[in-house]
Amino acid sequence: MRKPTATFKVALEIWLSKKILYRSVKTALVVGTILAFINHGDLIISGALTAECWIKMSLTCLVPYSVASWTATRAQMENIELA
């Protein structure tokens, strides 16, 4: 069994890898855009977005990015543990 710090280091390396980063950013852009239109569609269409709305939409994109990154990292970690 690995030490928690070693496991964290490996997980962080996987999380920040180009492959995971690229895939997660694509997911965040697609899903985040859909969520932004669901939550702020009326303001987007009318052009009445406030600074607060822009901040909320940016934070909304972090959710799918985090989920995609976490899922991919866990999958790779499990593959390493099985090997």
Protein Blocks (a to p, Z undefined) as FASTA:
>chain_A
ZZfklmmmmmmmmmmpmklmmmmmmmmmmmmmmmmmmmmmmmmmnopacfklmmmmmmmm
mmmmmmmmmmmmmmmmmmmmmZZ
